Amino acid sequence: MHDRIGFSIGSVFAAVIPLACGIFGALIANMPISIFGGHLPPPLLALMPVYFWCLVRPDLMPPWVAFAIGILEDLLSGGPPGVWAAAFVASYALVDRQRESFAGLAGFGAIIGFAAAMFTACAVAFLIATFYYWRFPPISMLIVQFAVTILFYIPGAALLNLIHRRLVGPLRSEF
Amino acid sequence: MANGTWKIARGKGSAQLPLAIVAVLAIALVLVGKAQSSLFDHARAYFSDWTSPLLEAARGPVKAVSNWTGGVGNYFDVYQENLRLKEDNARLRQWQNAALVLEQRLKRYQLLLNAVSDPSLGAVTAHVIGRANRPFLNTMILDAGKAQGVKPGEAVVDARGMIGRIFLAGNHTSWVILLTDLNSRIPVAVEPGNIQAIMSGDNTGAPTLETLGQGVQLKEGDQIVTSGDGGLLPSGLQIGTVAADGYIFRAVLLSDAGTSDDVRILNLKSPPEQPPAPSPNDLPVSAAGLAPLAPPAAAPTAANGASTAGQTSSPVKLLHPLTPAPPQATAPADPDDR
């Protein structure tokens, strides 16, 4: 009984970690403080937990969690409602369909994998913003945000891996 | 856990149904957001109010780091910069004297012409506690909100010129939509010539200008000010100068939203003057020299009987449509009582 309760608490805790990381990423990235004087857009930190856990433990990152994190990103970023929610869902769908391909990537390839997911998110966000404003928004800031996010993914993936090993449990490949 | 008691809930592609559901929800959210763009505004205002103490605490250190990272290159040409600033200062003092003389002359002319004075402006000074430069939003957050009388639509200026306008006001914070933002469109006038135009932001540093009149040609270096059309923004606020960019014209802004720390939020205290009501002499019959028709001899008794009990009844006087109405004894409207 005790084991069952302990297991239950542990599983709930493990299930909450990816969502909490996504929320934390959205909060940090959307704090309106910029040490670069506003010249660079913030990285899309909230997408990193979505990509990471969709890849390594999809049972802990169901679609509705990706959607909820996207809504929070929309809420905090101040842009049109639903843009990042739809973008995160599209990125999730890509990773969900190509999980084995993405999971096999390592080193530089892993960064390319995340870049593909990020590209999907940015492309969907651009298309929705075009529909929303009924004209093409400038793409330069989106490209810069894409580049900044890829750069931040290198330490971000190491941090997420550490959090997963310490707090969540085994990877999908270890079952 | 490590002995494999955990089960992966889903394999490849097993999230099709939930994924389809959230995809539909996401599309619905976009459509609802398109129909009602202020969907998240209350939540955003609450969030900025909630985080404002943290933002104000972080303002000092972040500003120091920002100044340091942005100012490293300036150390190498500080001497040349100092000389240039001294020249600018001397030139601006001359312009200041000229402006003061012209201002006094303008006041005298307005007195002579009995001209309607410009609407008075109230102002709230606020600190910039946050900036956000994102692909689809260019904004800054101020530490003044509804508690300080800030309302959406009010103009925000710094010492150099207009920066943007308030688009969201929380209790103690407010969000500014910058002139460079994709959503910003304001009516402007280009001087000299008072050429009316619309200035639209496109997330670049220089908003585009679209003239309203046909065959109007802008010139580089012309001054851009707010036109005041619509009555939301005061007229005559300095914005920038005209610059050509291929076949289009852009506005080179005087203000720099990236470095502004203290700004003023302007509130139009009195509404723009409404056109006067037509007087009897303006009516076609009077203007033609004809006398207005006389009122009917007897007033209907039914109208007199309609007066409410308990009130002093007064005979209701039916007027001919062309007869001027008697002046009403009402107090003049106070512009501050809006």
Boltz contact constraints between the chains, C-beta under 6 A:
constraints:
  - contact:
      token1: [A, 32]
      token2: [B, 130]
      max_distance: 6.0
  - contact:
      token1: [A, 32]
      token2: [B, 131]
      max_distance: 6.0
  - contact:
      token1: [A, 32]
      token2: [B, 132]
      max_distance: 6.0
  - contact:
      token1: [A, 32]
      token2: [B, 141]
      max_distance: 6.0
  - contact:
      token1: [A, 33]
      token2: [B, 58]
      max_distance: 6.0
  - contact:
      token1: [A, 33]
      token2: [B, 62]
      max_distance: 6.0
  - contact:
      token1: [A, 33]
      token2: [B, 130]
      max_distance: 6.0
  - contact:
      token1: [A, 34]
      token2: [B, 131]
      max_distance: 6.0
  - contact:
      token1: [A, 35]
      token2: [B, 62]
      max_distance: 6.0
  - contact:
      token1: [A, 35]
      token2: [B, 65]
      max_distance: 6.0
  - contact:
      token1: [A, 35]
      token2: [B, 66]
      max_distance: 6.0
  - contact:
      token1: [A, 37]
      token2: [B, 66]
      max_distance: 6.0
  - contact:
      token1: [A, 37]
      token2: [B, 70]
      max_distance: 6.0
  - contact:
      token1: [A, 37]
      token2: [B, 258]
      max_distance: 6.0
  - contact:
      token1: [A, 38]
      token2: [B, 131]
      max_distance: 6.0
  - contact:
      token1: [A, 38]
      token2: [B, 133]
      max_distance: 6.0
  - contact:
      token1: [A, 38]
      token2: [B, 258]
      max_distance: 6.0
  - contact:
      token1: [A, 41]
      token2: [B, 133]
      max_distance: 6.0
  - contact:
      token1: [A, 41]
      token2: [B, 134]
      max_distance: 6.0
  - contact:
      token1: [A, 58]
      token2: [B, 10]
      max_distance: 6.0
  - contact:
      token1: [A, 59]
      token2: [B, 8]
      max_distance: 6.0
  - contact:
      token1: [A, 59]
      token2: [B, 9]
      max_distance: 6.0
  - contact:
      token1: [A, 63]
      token2: [B, 15]
      max_distance: 6.0
  - contact:
      token1: [A, 63]
      token2: [B, 18]
      max_distance: 6.0
  - contact:
      token1: [A, 63]
      token2: [B, 19]
      max_distance: 6.0
  - contact:
      token1: [A, 63]
      token2: [B, 22]
      max_distance: 6.0
  - contact:
      token1: [A, 64]
      token2: [B, 22]
      max_distance: 6.0
  - contact:
      token1: [A, 67]
      token2: [B, 22]
      max_distance: 6.0
  - contact:
      token1: [A, 75]
      token2: [B, 40]
      max_distance: 6.0
  - contact:
      token1: [A, 75]
      token2: [B, 43]
      max_distance: 6.0
  - contact:
      token1: [A, 77]
      token2: [B, 134]
      max_distance: 6.0
  - contact:
      token1: [A, 78]
      token2: [B, 137]
      max_distance: 6.0
  - contact:
      token1: [A, 78]
      token2: [B, 139]
      max_distance: 6.0
  - contact:
      token1: [A, 79]
      token2: [B, 136]
      max_distance: 6.0
  - contact:
      token1: [A, 79]
      token2: [B, 137]
      max_distance: 6.0
  - contact:
      token1: [A, 80]
      token2: [B, 33]
      max_distance: 6.0
  - contact:
      token1: [A, 81]
      token2: [B, 29]
      max_distance: 6.0
  - contact:
      token1: [A, 81]
      token2: [B, 33]
      max_distance: 6.0
  - contact:
      token1: [A, 81]
      token2: [B, 39]
      max_distance: 6.0
  - contact:
      token1: [A, 81]
      token2: [B, 40]
      max_distance: 6.0
  - contact:
      token1: [A, 82]
      token2: [B, 26]
      max_distance: 6.0
  - contact:
      token1: [A, 82]
      token2: [B, 29]
      max_distance: 6.0
  - contact:
      token1: [A, 82]
      token2: [B, 30]
      max_distance: 6.0
  - contact:
      token1: [A, 82]
      token2: [B, 33]
      max_distance: 6.0
  - contact:
      token1: [A, 85]
      token2: [B, 26]
      max_distance: 6.0
  - contact:
      token1: [A, 85]
      token2: [B, 29]
      max_distance: 6.0
  - contact:
      token1: [A, 86]
      token2: [B, 26]
      max_distance: 6.0
  - contact:
      token1: [A, 86]
      token2: [B, 30]
      max_distance: 6.0
  - contact:
      token1: [A, 89]
      token2: [B, 22]
      max_distance: 6.0
  - contact:
      token1: [A, 89]
      token2: [B, 23]
      max_distance: 6.0
  - contact:
      token1: [A, 89]
      token2: [B, 26]
      max_distance: 6.0
  - contact:
      token1: [A, 93]
      token2: [B, 19]
      max_distance: 6.0
  - contact:
      token1: [A, 96]
      token2: [B, 15]
      max_distance: 6.0
  - contact:
      token1: [A, 99]
      token2: [B, 12]
      max_distance: 6.0
  - contact:
      token1: [A, 128]
      token2: [B, 30]
      max_distance: 6.0
  - contact:
      token1: [A, 129]
      token2: [B, 136]
      max_distance: 6.0
  - contact:
      token1: [A, 132]
      token2: [B, 34]
      max_distance: 6.0
  - contact:
      token1: [A, 137]
      token2: [B, 182]
      max_distance: 6.0
  - contact:
      token1: [A, 138]
      token2: [B, 202]
      max_distance: 6.0
  - contact:
      token1: [A, 138]
      token2: [B, 203]
      max_distance: 6.0
  - contact:
      token1: [A, 141]
      token2: [B, 135]
      max_distance: 6.0
  - contact:
      token1: [A, 141]
      token2: [B, 203]
      max_distance: 6.0
  - contact:
      token1: [A, 142]
      token2: [B, 135]
      max_distance: 6.0
  - contact:
      token1: [A, 145]
      token2: [B, 135]
      max_distance: 6.0
  - contact:
      token1: [A, 169]
      token2: [B, 1]
      max_distance: 6.0
  - contact:
      token1: [A, 175]
      token2: [B, 4]
      max_distance: 6.0
